[in-house]
């Protein structure tokens, strides 16, 4: 009940918006109306009117023709709207001119996405990344909205030309962005140390990627029981979460849940979330989560693969996981497809209904298992510390004891882990090695 009252209170104080959607003939620039409305809902804004424009040509001044601008302005005045949201990336001058003509604040698609990110960021790094992206976006739009651009008045000892308020604001923005970049550099240093530690231990990293609201966090919770926030709305997850899981036949690995992609993702966001996206670039395996029930899933698959190519993760091995099969009409059974031409695999599951999760675990393990080798190691009875080290390094498939009290461990580990073990001289002298067929 308290949650219901909270939602009602939010709606009561939500900004009222006139939405402007452009229907374009060029598919490379066109945006989806349903996705636009979902973004607006995710931002907590109330839609009071929708204006659909079909511009034959873009106007340099306001993007739209004078007739559409007058129509938008009439809606703003009649419905007492607080903001106009345009489902397109506007130039700073177009945003300023539309705002002046409509006598209302104007936000484009990039600003809308940045606002959602600002609301959802929870971690320290996430908040820094979003603020930096917002300031970069704002720095090109400082001309609009400032009516106090006269020279600052000087006093005793301060007389002279001084600087305009605009120049002062730009300087303050630059100082703030420099400070944020320094803080982010420190956070990235900590992230790099964690990544190097996983690489040193040769811990495989599996990263969940995909279009926003495809179900990545639900799958992450199903595999790890981490309990991260998951909701049926765009950009419910912004902060990367990493958990250690155990896969049969592979052993321990790191599973990462990442921010969802979206069509025409703002470049400032890509730059700001660089350290987060590096988890994807350095992954051992990508799990591409796809909403199987989405009518535009093929387009969104193409958008995600384009982003992966842009950030340098195009060569990382990948599994395509079609989630939400319970919402498909007609219903689709859980299954795993044979390897595709590029070596990728496809799995059809429903994380919410817990359908096909064992199949997903199996196909992930099979994909990673190709990088593993099997060895047999003998450890004496007085080498308990060494035995614990082996358990921590690889996956122990079986343990048996011979008449001399030596514990024989059948291990599954990566070639790099085995090379590290063989390079350890103390380890070499204290244990006996054997092949998997049992011959010493």
C-alpha positions in Angstrom: 0.0 0.0 0.0 2.8 2.4 0.8 4.4 1.7 -2.5 1.1 2.5 -4.3 0.8 5.8 -2.5 4.4 6.6 -3.4 3.7 5.9 -7.1 0.6 8.1 -6.9 2.6 10.9 -5.3 5.2 10.6 -8.0 2.6 10.8 -10.8 1.0 13.8 -9.1 4.3 15.7 -9.2 5.5 14.3 -12.5 6.4 16.7 -15.3 3.8 17.0 -18.1 5.3 16.6 -21.5 4.3 17.1 -25.1 6.0 14.3 -27.1 7.2 14.9 -30.6 7.9 11.8 -32.7 9.5 12.0 -36.2 8.4 9.4 -38.8 11.3 9.2 -41.2 11.7 7.2 -44.4 15.4 6.5 -43.7 15.6 3.4 -41.4 19.1 4.4 -40.3 17.8 7.5 -38.6 14.2 6.5 -37.7 13.3 5.8 -34.0 10.6 3.6 -32.6 7.5 5.3 -31.1 6.8 2.5 -28.6 10.4 2.6 -27.4 10.2 6.4 -27.1 7.1 6.2 -24.9 8.9 3.6 -22.7 11.8 6.0 -22.3 9.5 8.7 -21.3 7.8 6.4 -18.8 11.2 5.3 -17.4 12.0 9.0 -16.9 8.9 9.4 -14.7 7.3 11.9 -17.1 3.5 12.1 -17.9 2.6 12.3 -21.6 -0.2 14.9 -22.2 0.0 15.0 -26.0 1.7 13.4 -28.9 2.7 15.2 -32.1 3.8 13.1 -35.1 5.8 14.9 -37.7 6.7 13.6 -41.2 9.2 16.1 -42.4 10.2 15.9 -46.0 13.2 18.0 -45.3 14.9 19.1 -42.0 14.8 22.8 -41.2 18.1 24.1 -40.0 16.5 26.4 -37.5 14.0 24.2 -35.7 14.3 20.8 -37.5 10.5 21.0 -38.1 8.3 23.2 -40.2 6.6 26.3 -38.8 3.2 24.7 -38.9 4.4 21.8 -36.6 6.1 24.2 -34.3 2.9 26.2 -33.9 1.0 23.0 -33.2 3.4 22.0 -30.5 3.3 25.5 -29.0 -0.5 25.4 -28.9 -0.4 22.1 -27.0 2.1 23.5 -24.6 -0.1 26.5 -23.8 -3.4 24.7 -23.8 -2.3 21.7 -21.7 0.1 23.6 -19.5 3.0 21.3 -20.4 6.3 21.6 -18.5 8.5 20.2 -21.3 8.6 19.2 -24.9 10.5 16.0 -25.6 11.7 15.3 -29.2 12.5 11.7 -30.3 15.5 12.8 -32.2 19.0 14.3 -31.5 18.7 18.1 -31.9 21.6 20.5 -32.4 22.1 23.1 -29.6 20.7 25.8 -31.8 17.6 23.8 -32.8 16.9 23.0 -29.2 17.3 26.7 -28.2 15.1 27.9 -31.1 12.3 25.4 -30.4 12.4 26.4 -26.7 12.0 30.1 -27.6 9.2 29.4 -30.1 7.2 27.2 -27.7 8.0 29.1 -24.6 8.9 25.8 -22.9 11.9 23.7 -22.1 12.9 21.3 -24.9 14.7 18.0 -24.4 15.9 15.8 -27.2 16.4 12.0 -27.2 20.0 12.2 -25.9 19.0 14.5 -23.0 16.1 12.1 -22.2 18.4 9.1 -22.0 20.9 11.1 -19.9 18.2 12.0 -17.5 17.1 8.4 -17.0 20.7 7.5 -16.4 21.0 10.2 -13.8 17.9 8.9 -12.0 19.1 5.3 -12.0 22.8 5.4 -11.3 23.5 4.0 -7.8 27.2 3.3 -7.5 29.9 6.0 -7.0 31.4 5.2 -10.4 28.0 5.2 -12.2 27.1 8.6 -10.7 30.5 10.1 -11.8 30.0 8.6 -15.3 26.5 10.0 -15.8 27.4 13.5 -14.4 30.4 13.7 -16.8 28.2 12.7 -19.8 25.6 15.3 -18.7 28.1 18.1 -18.4 29.6 17.3 -21.8 26.1 17.5 -23.3 25.3 20.7 -21.4 28.5 22.4 -22.3 27.3 22.8 -25.9 24.0 24.2 -24.8 25.0 26.9 -22.4 24.0 29.7 -24.9 20.4 28.9 -24.5 18.5 30.0 -21.4 21.0 32.6 -20.2 19.7 36.1 -20.1 22.4 37.5 -17.9 25.3 37.6 -20.4 26.3 41.2 -19.6 29.9 41.7 -18.4 30.3 41.2 -14.7 30.6 44.5 -12.9 34.0 45.2 -11.4 34.7 46.7 -8.0 37.8 48.3 -6.4 40.8 46.3 -7.8 38.5 44.4 -10.1 37.8 47.0 -12.8 38.3 46.0 -16.4 36.6 44.0 -19.1 36.1 41.0 -16.9 34.4 38.0 -18.4 30.8 37.3 -19.5 28.6 35.1 -17.3 28.6 32.6 -20.2 32.4 32.5 -20.1 32.3 32.0 -16.4 29.8 29.2 -16.6 31.9 27.4 -19.3 35.0 27.7 -17.1 33.2 26.3 -14.1 31.9 23.4 -16.3 35.3 22.7 -17.6 36.8 22.7 -14.1 34.0 20.3 -12.9 34.6 17.9 -15.9 38.3 17.8 -15.2 37.7 17.0 -11.6 35.2 14.2 -12.6 37.7 12.7 -15.1 40.4 12.6 -12.4 38.1 10.8 -10.0 37.0 8.4 -12.7 40.7 7.7 -13.5 41.2 6.5 -9.9 38.0 4.3 -10.0 39.2 2.9 -13.4 42.5 2.1 -11.7 40.8 0.0 -9.1 38.7 -1.7 -11.8 41.9 -2.5 -13.8 43.5 -4.0 -10.7 40.4 -6.3 -10.2 40.5 -7.2 -13.9 44.2 -8.0 -13.7 43.7 -10.1 -10.6 41.1 -12.2 -12.4 43.4 -12.5 -15.4 46.3 -13.6 -13.2 44.1 -16.3 -11.7 42.9 -17.0 -15.2 39.3 -16.8 -14.0 37.0 -16.9 -17.1 34.8 -13.8 -17.3 31.3 -14.2 -18.8 29.5 -10.9 -19.6 25.8 -10.5 -20.1 25.1 -8.0 -22.9 22.0 -7.0 -24.9 19.4 -4.4 -25.6 17.9 -2.6 -22.6 15.0 -4.5 -21.0 15.8 -7.8 -22.6 16.1 -9.6 -19.2 19.8 -9.5 -18.4 19.4 -8.8 -14.7 16.7 -11.5 -14.3 19.0 -14.0 -15.9 21.9 -12.7 -13.7 19.8 -13.2 -10.6 18.8 -16.7 -11.7 22.4 -17.8 -12.2 23.9 -16.1 -9.1 21.0 -15.4 -6.7 22.5 -12.0 -6.3 19.2 -10.2 -6.0 20.2 -7.2 -8.2 17.4 -4.7 -9.1 15.4 -6.0 -12.1 12.2 -4.3 -13.4 10.3 -4.4 -16.7 11.4 -1.0 -17.9 14.2 0.5 -19.9 17.6 1.0 -18.2 16.6 -0.6 -14.9 20.3 -1.6 -14.5 23.1 0.9 -15.0 25.8 -0.3 -12.6 28.0 -3.3 -13.5 27.7 -6.1 -11.0 30.2 -9.0 -10.9 29.6 -12.3 -9.0 31.6 -15.5 -8.8 29.7 -18.6 -10.0 30.6 -22.3 -10.4 30.0 -24.0 -13.7 30.0 -27.8 -14.1 33.0 -29.0 -16.0 34.6 -25.5 -15.9 34.9 -24.5 -12.3 34.8 -21.0 -10.9 34.2 -18.0 -13.3 33.1 -14.4 -13.0 29.7 -13.4 -14.3 29.1 -9.7 -15.1 25.7 -7.9 -15.5 26.1 -4.7 -17.6 24.1 -1.7 -18.8 21.8 -2.4 -21.7 22.4 -1.0 -25.1 20.0 1.1 -27.1 19.7 2.4 -30.7 21.7 5.5 -31.4 23.3 5.4 -27.9 24.8 8.8 -27.1 28.5 9.1 -27.8 29.0 10.9 -24.5 27.6 7.9 -22.7 29.8 5.5 -24.6 32.8 7.6 -23.6 31.8 8.0 -20.0 31.0 4.3 -19.5 34.3 3.3 -21.1 35.6 1.4 -18.1 32.3 -0.4 -17.7 32.3 -1.4 -21.4 35.9 -2.7 -21.0 34.5 -5.6 -19.1 32.8 -6.6 -22.4 35.9 -6.1 -24.5 38.1 -8.3 -22.1 35.4 -11.0 -21.6 36.1 -14.7 -22.2 32.5 -15.1 -23.4 29.6 -12.8 -24.2 26.0 -13.9 -23.5 23.8 -11.8 -25.8 20.3 -11.6 -24.2 17.5 -11.1 -26.7 13.8 -10.5 -26.0 12.3 -13.3 -28.1 8.8 -11.8 -27.8 9.9 -8.4 -29.3 8.5 -7.8 -32.8 11.6 -5.7 -33.5 14.1 -8.2 -32.1 16.0 -8.6 -35.4 16.6 -4.9 -35.6 17.7 -4.8 -32.0 20.1 -7.7 -32.5 21.7 -5.7 -35.3 21.9 -2.6 -33.1 23.7 -4.6 -30.3 26.1 -6.3 -32.7 26.9 -2.8 -34.1 27.7 -1.4 -30.7 29.9 -4.5 -29.9 31.9 -3.9 -33.0 32.2 -0.2 -32.2 33.7 -0.8 -28.7 36.0 -3.5 -30.0 34.2 -6.6 -28.7 33.2 -8.0 -32.1 35.8 -10.9 -31.9 34.8 -12.2 -28.4 33.0 -15.6 -28.5 29.3 -15.2 -28.1 26.1 -17.1 -27.2 22.7 -15.7 -28.3 20.1 -16.3 -25.6 16.5 -15.7 -26.6 14.7 -14.9 -23.4 11.0 -14.4 -22.5 9.8 -17.4 -24.7 6.8 -17.6 -22.3 5.5 -14.4 -23.8 5.8 -15.6 -27.4 2.7 -16.4 -29.4 2.7 -19.2 -30.3 4.7 -20.5 -27.4 8.3 -21.7 -28.0 9.9 -24.7 -26.3 13.2 -24.4 -24.6 16.1 -25.7 -26.8 19.7 -25.1 -27.8 20.6 -24.8 -31.5 23.7 -26.5 -33.1 26.7 -24.2 -33.6 26.1 -21.5 -36.2 28.5 -20.7 -39.1 30.5 -18.3 -36.9 30.7 -20.8 -34.0 28.0 -19.0 -31.9 25.3 -20.9 -30.2 21.6 -20.1 -29.6 19.5 -20.9 -26.5 15.8 -20.3 -26.0 14.8 -19.8 -22.4 12.5 -17.9 -20.0 14.4 -16.6 -16.9 11.2 -15.4 -15.2 9.6 -18.8 -15.4 12.9 -20.7 -14.8 12.5 -22.5 -18.2 15.7 -23.8 -19.9 18.1 -22.4 -17.3 19.9 -25.8 -17.0 20.3 -25.7 -20.8 21.8 -22.3 -20.6 24.3 -23.3 -17.9 25.3 -26.4 -20.0 25.9 -24.4 -23.2 28.0 -21.8 -21.3 30.0 -24.5 -19.7 30.5 -26.3 -23.1 31.7 -23.0 -24.7 34.2 -22.4 -21.9 35.2 -26.0 -21.5 37.0 -26.0 -24.8 39.7 -23.9 -23.1 40.2 -26.4 -20.2 42.7 -29.2 -19.8 42.6 -32.2 -17.4 45.5 -33.3 -15.2 46.1 -35.6 -12.3 48.1 -34.3 -9.3 49.4 -36.3 -6.3 49.6 -34.5 -3.0 51.2 -36.0 0.2 49.4 -36.1 3.5 51.4 -33.3 5.0 50.7 -30.9 2.2 47.3 -29.7 3.2 48.1 -26.1 2.2 49.1 -27.3 -1.2 45.9 -29.3 -1.6 43.8 -26.3 -0.6 45.6 -24.3 -3.3 44.7 -26.8 -5.9 41.1 -26.7 -4.9 41.1 -22.9 -5.2 42.9 -22.9 -8.6 41.0 -25.4 -10.7 37.9 -27.6 -10.6 38.5 -30.9 -8.7 36.7 -33.6 -10.7 37.6 -36.5 -8.4 39.9 -37.2 -5.4 41.2 -40.6 -4.4 44.0 -42.0 -2.1 46.6 -44.7 -2.7 48.2 -47.1 -0.2 50.9 -44.5 0.6 48.4 -41.9 1.7 48.9 -39.7 -1.3 45.8 -37.8 -2.4 45.3 -38.0 -6.2 43.3 -35.1 -7.6 41.8 -35.1 -11.1 41.8 -31.4 -12.0 40.2 -29.3 -14.7 41.9 -26.0 -15.3 43.1 -23.7 -18.0 46.5 -24.1 -19.8 47.7 -20.8 -18.2 46.8 -22.0 -14.7 48.6 -25.3 -15.3 51.7 -23.4 -16.6 51.7 -21.3 -13.4 51.6 -24.5 -11.3 54.5 -26.0 -13.3 56.6 -22.9 -12.9 56.3 -23.0 -9.1 59.5 -24.9 -8.1 58.2 -25.6 -4.6 55.1 -27.1 -6.0 57.1 -29.2 -8.5 59.3 -30.8 -5.8 56.4 -31.4 -3.4 53.9 -33.2 -5.7 53.9 -36.0 -8.1 52.2 -35.6 -11.4 50.3 -38.3 -13.4 48.3 -38.5 -16.6 44.6 -38.9 -16.5 44.8 -42.6 -17.4 46.2 -43.3 -14.0 49.9 -44.0 -15.0 52.4 -42.3 -12.7 
